[in-house]
Amino acid sequence: MSEITIIKAQNPADRAAFSTFPWKLYQDDPLWVPPLYPDLKQALDPAQGTFLQRGEADLFLAYKDGRLAGTICAAEDPPTNRNRGTSECVFGFFDYIEDFDVFRALVETARDWGRSRGLTLLYGPWNLDYENAYGVLVEGRDVPPALMCGHSPPYYHLFMERFGFQPARAENVALRIDLEDSPRFDRLARIADRVRGQGKITIRSAEFDRWYPWNYLQLLWLMKTRQPACLAVKSVLVLPEFWNTGVIVLLMDEMVKRAKSQGYEWIDMSITSADNPTSVLTAEKMGAEIYKRWQVYHYPI
């Protein structure tokens, strides 16, 4: 009978094995897009990780017959639990071979970790980040994930449901807008021209010097030497007082025009909740179709 052993990461070698396991698990999956390793190391570093500045986490590794077979991170986010009135044990970096016994051993380890701290609910997967690559992919394995979107094998969500996990919220979705010439874009442009003609709203470019210190020279070189097919749009936000004023129409029109002029073939809009009526409806009016779905789960401790 196979033996499964769970250990807590205690030293740099354990942490390195934990953080590099996905490269072994997905080595034959052409759709997997690896994270930036320096960013991954920073997220897991107690001295640098944003989550770990306010919360606590432990990393666990599962070995089957002496070989690394899975990983999980169990974490507590006191400020979020306090603000929401919850007592959740967040779990993430949850990767494992296609073996339900390995899966179960990892989940039970996270459950026991949360129970020992008085927490009452497992919630995830979140990789110590509520905005990046969260949830389990349940639909859309025919194209690689866009920026900040996750990827997982088909057996992941089957194991979650088999164990008894339940959806914690509506599915999260990614929408695709193809940029081929279409009457829907002509209509969008006509409406945008009417709003623009009122002279009340102005669209301008962002001031990137206020953003994160990217390597602009490298970015410029990459943009000149490679032409990506997809433009990933991560946030379309409008203040409540400007709802129903035409702001969203102008933003969408500007986005489409700029994307087409720069040679993009399609736009990814992700991630949004399937029950977000404004985002999904607005995108669908432009011909968008849902092409990926993810699910976040919970399980009582």
N, C-alpha and C positions, 0 to 999 in steps of 0.2 A: 504493500500500500504506500502511495506517495506521501511524503511528509511536507507540510507547509509550515514555514516558520516566519513570524513577523518580528522585525527588529525596528527600533527607533533610530533614526539617523543621529549619530553622536559625534561625528568627526568629519573633516573635509572629504575623506574618501567616501563615506556614506552619502554625503550631500551630492557629491559628483555622480555617484551611481544613480541616485534619485533623479537628478535633473537631466541626465543624459538617457534615461531609459526610453523615452519616446522615440529617439533616433533608432533604437534597436527594434522597437515594436512596429514602427511604421516603415522600416527600411524597404519593404517591397510594395508599399502603397504609393502609386504615382500622384495621387491627389493630395497627400499630406503636405502642408506647408510648415516647415519648422519655425518656431519662434526665434527671435534674436537672442542668442545665448547670453550675451552680457545683460540684457534686460531681465532674462529669466533668473540669472544669478542674483541680480540686485533685488528682485522681488522676494527671493528666499533668504536674503541676508538680514538678520535681525537689526543690524546697524544702519541699513539703507532702505529696506523694503517699506513702501508707503503703508501697507496694511499693518506691518509688524511694529510700526511706530505707535499704533493705538491699540493693537490687539495681540493675541498670543496664538502660536501655532506649533505643532510638532509634525515631523515628516516620518512616515513609516514605509518600510520596504518589505515586500512579501517574497520569500524564497521558496521555490518548490524543488525538492531534491537537490538543493544546493545552488540552484540557478535563479537569478532574479526574474520574477514573474509578474510583479505589479507594484504600484506605488499609490499612496494616498496621503493627503495632508488634512489634518483635523485642526480647526481653528475656532477661536472665539473672538467676536467683535463687540466688545462691551458698549461703546458709544451707540452703535447701530441698534443693538438689542434694547438698550435703554430708551432710545428715541422712538422705537417702534413698539415698545412694550412686549418684546418677544424674548425667548431664551433659546436661540438657535445655535447649533454647532455647524459651522460652515465646513464643507469638505470640498476638496478639489485636487488638482494634479492627480486625478484618479484614472490611472491607466493600468491595463492588465491583459494578460494573454487570454485566449478563449478557453477559460476554465472556470466554471461556476464556483468551485471550491475556493479558488484564489480570490475571486470576487467577494464571496461571502466572508472570508477571513479578514479582508481589508475593511469591509463595511462594519463588521462587528468590532474591529479595533477602533474605528472612528466613533462608533456608537458608545463603546466603553469609555473612551476619552471624554466624550461630551457628558456622559452620565456622571463621571467622577467630578465634574465641575458644576453639577446641578443644572445642566442644560436639558431641554426636553424634546428637541426636534433636530434631526439631520436635515440640512438644506444645501442643495448644490446640484451639479458641481460648479464651483467658482474657484478659479485659480488665484485666490487672494486678490481678486479684482472684480468688482461688480459690473464692469463695462467691457471686459476683454475676453473673448473666446469662451463664453460661459455656456452651460447647458450641454445636452447630449444630442448629437445630430440624429434626427429621425427620418429626414427626407432630403434628397438632393445630393447624391454621391456621384453625379455624373460630371461635375466641374469642381475645380479646386475652390477652397473658401477664399473670400475676399479679406481685405485687411480687418484685423480684430475679430475674425469669425473662426469658430472652432471646427474641428473635423474628428470623427470617431467612427470605428468599425460598426457594421450592422448589429453585432451581438451586444453592444453596449446597452442600448435601450431595452433589448429583450431581457437581459440579465436584471436590469433595474425593475422591470415590471414583474419578473418572476420572483424576485426577492420580496416584493410588496410595496415598493416605492410608488407614490402617487404624484401626479402633476401638482406642482406648487402654485402654478399660475398658468395663464394662457401660453400657448406656444410662442416662441420668438421666431420671426420670419425675416428672410432676405428677399427683396424684390428686384426684379430685372427690368430695365427699360431699354429696348433696342432703339438705336438712333438712326435707323433708316428713315428716309423722308416719308412723312405720313400726314394725312389731313389733320390728325390730332395736334401735331406741333404747329401747323398753320393756325388752327383755332386758338391755341394757347398764345401764340404771338399776337393775334388780333386783340384778345382780351387784355394782354399785357400792355399793348400800345394805348388802349383806352385808359387803363389805370395810370400809365406813365404820363399821359396827356393832361391829367388832372393836376400835375405838378406838386403833389403832396408827399410823394415817396421817392427817395433816391437810392439807387443801388451802387455801392462802391466796393472795391477790392479790400481784403483784409490787410492790415498792417503787420506783416510777418515778423518785423523786428521785435514785436511784443510777444511772439510765440516762443516755443522751445528752441534752444540753440542747435538747430540741425547743421549738418555739414553741407552748406549750400553749394560749395564747389563740386562736391561729389554728386549731389542731387542734380545740379545743372548738367554735368557730364552725362549722367544716366538718362536724363530726359532728352538729350540731343542724340544719343547713340541707340536708344531703344524706344520703340513706340508701343506702349501698353495698349491693349484692346479695351480694358475696363477702367472706368473712373469710379472709385469707391466714395460714396457720399455717406458720411457717418452721422451728421446731425443737421436737421432742418428745424430751427427753433424760432418761434414767433411769440412775443409777449402777448398775454391775454388781451390787453387793451388795443392791440392791432389785429386781432382776429377779424375776419370778414371785412377787411379794408383793401384787400388786393395785394398785400405784402407777399403772401405765399405764391401768388401768380407770378409776380415779378421775379422772385427768387428762382422759381422753377424755370421760367423762360430764360433767365440769364444762365442758369446751369446748363440747359440744353444747348444754347447757342455757343457757349464757351467750349463745351465738350465736343461738339461737332466740328468747330473750327480748329481744334487741336488734334483731330484725327481719331478720337475715341469711337469705338463701335457700339459700346453699351454702357449703361450706368448701373452700378450696384447700389441699392439703398438698404442698409442694414446697420444695426439690427433693431427691429421694432416689434412690439407685441401685436399678435394677430387680433387682439381685441381693442387696439388703438384705432378708433374710427376715423380720425382725421388723417393720420399718416397713410394708412392703407388705402383709404378712399381717394385721397389726392393722387397717390401714385397710380392707382388703377385707372383714373380718368386720363392719365397720360399713356395708357396702354401697358402699364407694368403688370408683371406676373410674378407670383411667389415661386421661387425656385429652390429655396432651402427652408427647412424648419428645424428648430431645436427645442428641447424640453428641459426645464429645470424641475427637480423633484424634491419631495420631502418625505421623511419617514420618522414616526414617533420613536423617541428613545425610551 
